[in-house]
Amino acid sequence: MVKFLQGSNFIGEAMSKEKSTCFTGHRIVGSDFNIERLRELIDCLIQLECYTFITGGALGFDTIVAKEVLERKRNKHSCNRRYKK
């Protein structure tokens, strides 16, 4: 199902709710944070044909996720990153 986001702050025109993933987390990332596990999770989601990733815009976890998704997009994965202002 494709849903148009009218009157929202989202960037982009449409997204599939069934193929979208939203990440949120703390501004201060703990020393036990495992970046490799996050990378594996994002790669697994891409293999499951989830190409829309939604994240906040705060420094910390939101930024880490955004950077990882953008890295995959640079490497020719079909990722779309959306964020809310």
C-alpha positions as CSV (number, residue, x, y, z in Angstrom):
1,M,0.0,0.0,0.0
2,V,1.4,3.4,-1.0
3,K,0.4,6.3,1.2
4,F,0.8,9.9,0.3
5,L,2.0,12.1,3.2
6,Q,-0.1,15.2,2.8
7,G,0.4,18.1,5.1
8,S,3.3,16.5,6.9
9,N,6.9,17.5,7.5
10,F,8.2,14.3,5.8
11,I,10.5,14.7,2.8
12,G,9.4,12.7,-0.2
13,E,6.1,12.0,-1.7
14,A,5.1,8.4,-1.0
15,M,6.1,5.4,1.0
16,S,4.9,1.9,1.6
17,K,4.1,1.4,5.2
18,E,4.8,-2.4,4.9
19,K,8.3,-1.7,3.5
20,S,9.3,1.1,5.9
21,T,11.4,1.1,9.0
22,C,11.6,3.9,11.7
23,F,14.6,4.2,14.0
24,T,14.8,6.4,17.1
25,G,17.2,6.4,20.0
26,H,19.1,8.4,22.6
27,R,21.2,11.4,21.9
28,I,23.9,10.0,24.0
29,V,25.0,6.6,22.7
30,G,26.4,4.2,25.3
31,S,29.8,2.6,25.1
32,D,28.0,-0.8,24.7
33,F,26.5,0.3,21.4
34,N,27.3,-2.2,18.7
35,I,27.6,-0.5,15.3
36,E,28.2,-3.9,13.5
37,R,24.8,-5.1,14.8
38,L,23.1,-2.0,13.4
39,R,24.8,-2.5,10.1
40,E,23.7,-6.1,10.0
41,L,20.1,-5.1,10.8
42,I,20.0,-2.5,8.0
43,D,21.5,-5.0,5.5
44,C,18.9,-7.6,6.6
45,L,16.1,-5.1,6.1
46,I,17.3,-4.2,2.7
47,Q,17.4,-7.9,1.8
48,L,13.8,-8.1,2.9
49,E,13.1,-5.3,0.4
50,C,12.6,-2.6,3.0
51,Y,14.0,0.5,1.2
52,T,12.5,3.4,3.2
53,F,14.2,4.3,6.5
54,I,12.8,7.0,8.7
55,T,14.9,8.6,11.4
56,G,14.9,11.7,13.6
57,G,17.3,14.5,13.1
58,A,19.0,14.7,16.5
59,L,22.6,14.1,17.1
60,G,23.4,10.6,18.5
61,F,21.6,7.4,17.4
62,D,19.4,9.2,14.8
63,T,22.6,10.5,13.1
64,I,24.4,7.2,13.3
65,V,21.5,5.4,11.6
66,A,21.2,8.1,8.9
67,K,24.9,7.9,8.1
68,E,24.7,4.1,7.8
69,V,21.7,4.2,5.5
70,L,23.3,6.9,3.4
71,E,26.5,4.8,3.1
72,R,24.4,1.9,1.7
73,K,22.7,4.3,-0.7
74,R,26.1,5.5,-1.9
75,N,27.0,1.8,-2.5
76,K,24.1,1.5,-4.9
77,H,21.5,0.0,-2.5
78,S,18.0,1.3,-3.2
79,C,17.5,3.1,0.1
80,N,15.4,6.1,0.8
81,R,16.0,8.1,4.0
82,R,13.3,10.2,5.3
83,Y,13.4,12.4,8.4
84,K,11.1,14.6,10.3
85,K,12.1,18.2,11.1
